Amino acid sequence: MALRVLGAVACGGALGALARYGLGVAFPYGPWTVLVVNATGCLLIGVLMGLTEDVLLRTFLGTGVLGGYTTFSTYVVDFQRFASQGRPAIAVAYLGGTLALALLAVYSGTALAGRVRR
C-alpha cells in the first residue's frame, strides 16, 4: 500500500504542478493570481473531502494534484515582499485575508459537496 500511496502523490503532484505552471503562463504573476489559485484549490479540496472517503483517491487528488496546484509557499514570499517594501498593513491584510479566504473556500466546498451527496 505504501508504494501505491507514494505513486499517487507523485503522479498527482506532477499533474498539479503542471496545471499551476500552465496558469502561470496564461496569467501574469502577481499576488492576486496566487490568491485565486489558492482559493480555487482550497474549494476543490473541500469538495473532494466531502464527496469521497477513498484514501487513495484523496491522496492522489488532494495531496498530489491539489497540493501541487496550490502555492502557499509563494503566498508567504508575497507576504515577505510586502513587508520588506515597507508596506506592513498590506502584508498583514494579505496574510490574514488569504488564510480567511482559504478556510472559507474549504468550508464552502465541503458544504457544496454535502448538498450534492444528499
N, C-alpha and C positions, 0 to 999 in steps of 0.2 A: 504494500500500500504506500509506503514512503516514497518509492520511486515514481509511482503514479502521481502523487501529490506534487513532488518536485517537478515532474514533467508538465503538469497542469499549470503550475505557477510560471515556469519558464516560457512555455508557449503562449500563455495568456499575457504575460508581461511584455513579450516581444510584440504581440498584436496591439496592446495598449500603447506602447511607446511609439509604434508606427502611426497610430491614429493621432497621438499628440503631435508628432513631428509633422504629419500632414496638415493639421490645423495651424501649426506654426508657419508653414509655408503659405497657406491660404490667407492667413490673417497676420497683420504685423504684430510683433511682440509688444506687450505693454501690460501694466497691472490689471487693466480691465479684461484683457484676454485671459490672463491667469485666473482671475476671479470667475469668469464664465466657465472655463474648463473645470475648475474645482467644484463649482456649484452643480454643473450637469453631471459630473462624475459621482458626486455625493447623492444626487437624486436617483441615479441609476443603481447605486449601491443599496439605497433604501428599497427600491423596487425589487431588486434581486433578493434581498433578505426577507422581504415579505411574500415573495412568490415561491421560493423553493427552500427546502431543508437539506437538499442533496449536498453533501460535504464536498465532493469532487467538483461539482458544478459551481458552488460558491467559491471554491479555491481558484478554479480556472478563471471565472468571470470577475469575482470580487477582488481577490488578492492579485491575480495576474493581470487581466485586461484593465480593470478599472484602477488598480494600483499603479499600473504603467501609464495610464491615461492621465490621472490626476497629477498635479505638480505642486505639492505643498512645500517642497524644498525651494522652489522658485518664489513662492509666496513669502517665505521667510527672507530670502535675499532681497525681494522688493521692499519688505519692511525695513531691513537694514539700510537699504539705499535711501529711502525717505528720511530715516533718522540721521544718517550721515550727511545728508544735504541740508541739515538744519530745519527739517520740517517734522518735528516730533508729533504735532497734533495729527497730521495726515498719516504718519506712521502708525500711531496708536489706533486711529479710526480704521485704517486698512486692516490692521491686525485683528481687532475686535470684530469689525464688520464681516470680514471673510469667515472667521470662525462662526459667528452667528448665522450667516447665510448657509454655510456648510451643514451645520446642525439642523437648521430649518429644512434644508433640502433632503437630508436623510429622513427626517421625520415625515415630510410630505410624501416622499417616495414610498415609505413603509405604509402610510395611510392609504395612498393610492392603490398599492398592491393589495391591501386588505379589502378594499372595496371591490377590486376585480375578482378576488377569490370568493367573495360572498355571492 
